[in-house]
Amino acid sequence: MRIAFPTTDGARISAHFGRCQSFLILDVDAGTVKSRDIRANDQEPGTGHGHDHGHAHDHNAFVRLLGDCEAVMCGGIGPGARHALESAGLKVHLVPLQSSPEEAAIALATGTFTARTGPSCGPGTA
């Protein structure tokens, strides 16, 4: 199972999908991370948008970048990006930010993952 995580440092899950610097891609098989890859987010992360979502993301660019993944696991995601990913067949899961990408990916791949509930556009926001 190939799973994408938004990240700013390659090790921790970003609080907001669209603002990340890059995406950590983990391939998980038989409960083990088999490979890791980093893909740059070319959607100008961290600039020009707040939670009003009055920004000009090309949400389909995320689909083109992550389309070979089965799932995206993130701390928060806006409705446009979520809709684009889910329309392309990717499953979107909200995770607690304190989770490591590796433990979250293994939990998802082995069927033991419990999604975080609440707002999907970053912790504590609507």
C-alpha positions in Angstrom: 0.0 0.0 0.0 1.4 3.4 -1.0 0.5 6.2 1.4 1.3 10.0 1.1 1.9 12.3 4.1 2.2 16.1 3.9 5.5 17.1 5.6 7.7 20.1 6.1 10.8 18.1 7.3 10.4 14.6 5.9 9.8 13.2 9.4 6.6 14.7 10.8 3.1 15.1 9.5 2.1 18.7 8.6 -0.9 20.3 10.2 -2.3 21.4 6.8 -2.0 19.4 3.6 -1.8 22.3 1.1 0.9 24.2 3.1 3.4 21.4 3.3 6.9 21.7 1.7 6.8 18.1 0.4 5.0 14.8 0.6 6.5 11.7 2.2 5.5 8.6 0.3 5.7 5.3 2.2 5.2 1.9 0.6 4.0 -0.6 3.3 3.7 -4.3 2.8 3.1 -7.0 5.4 3.2 -4.5 8.2 6.6 -3.1 7.3 7.7 0.1 5.5 9.4 -1.1 2.4 10.4 2.2 0.8 10.3 6.0 1.4 10.3 8.8 -1.2 10.0 12.6 -0.9 8.1 14.6 -3.5 8.2 18.4 -3.6 4.9 20.3 -3.3 5.1 22.8 -6.2 1.8 24.6 -5.1 3.7 27.4 -3.3 3.3 26.0 0.2 2.7 28.4 3.0 1.9 31.5 0.8 -1.1 33.4 -0.2 -3.8 31.6 1.7 -5.5 31.4 5.0 -8.4 29.4 6.3 -10.8 31.5 4.1 -9.5 29.3 1.2 -9.4 32.3 -1.1 -6.3 30.9 -2.8 -5.5 29.7 -6.2 -4.3 26.1 -5.6 -4.6 23.8 -8.6 -6.1 21.0 -6.5 -5.7 18.6 -9.4 -2.0 19.1 -9.3 -2.1 17.2 -6.0 -3.8 14.4 -7.8 -1.2 14.4 -10.5 1.6 14.3 -7.9 0.0 11.7 -5.6 -2.2 9.7 -8.0 -0.1 6.5 -7.7 -0.9 6.4 -3.9 -3.9 4.6 -2.4 -4.3 7.0 0.5 -3.3 10.3 2.0 -2.9 10.7 5.8 -2.8 14.3 7.1 -3.5 16.5 10.1 -5.8 18.8 8.1 -7.0 19.4 4.6 -9.2 21.9 2.9 -12.4 20.8 1.1 -11.1 21.5 -2.4 -8.0 19.4 -2.1 -10.0 16.6 -0.3 -12.6 16.6 -3.0 -10.0 16.4 -5.8 -8.1 13.5 -4.1 -11.2 11.5 -3.2 -12.7 12.1 -6.7 -9.5 10.5 -8.1 -10.0 7.4 -5.8 -7.5 8.3 -3.0 -8.8 7.7 0.5 -8.1 10.7 2.8 -7.6 10.0 6.5 -7.1 12.5 9.3 -4.4 11.6 11.8 -3.3 13.0 15.2 -0.2 15.1 14.5 1.8 13.4 17.2 1.6 10.2 15.1 4.7 9.3 13.2 4.1 8.7 9.5 5.5 5.2 9.8 3.2 4.1 12.7 0.2 5.7 11.0 1.0 4.0 7.6 1.5 0.6 9.3 -1.8 1.0 11.2 -3.7 1.8 8.0 -2.2 -1.0 6.1 -2.9 -3.6 8.8 -6.4 -2.4 9.5 -5.8 -1.1 13.0 -5.9 2.7 12.2 -8.6 4.8 13.9 -9.1 8.2 12.1 -9.1 11.4 14.0 -12.5 13.1 14.1 -13.2 16.8 14.1 -12.4 19.7 11.7 -10.6 18.7 8.5 -8.9 22.0 7.7 -6.2 22.0 10.4 -6.5 21.4 14.1 -9.0 23.6 15.8 -10.4 25.3 12.7 -13.6 25.0 10.8 
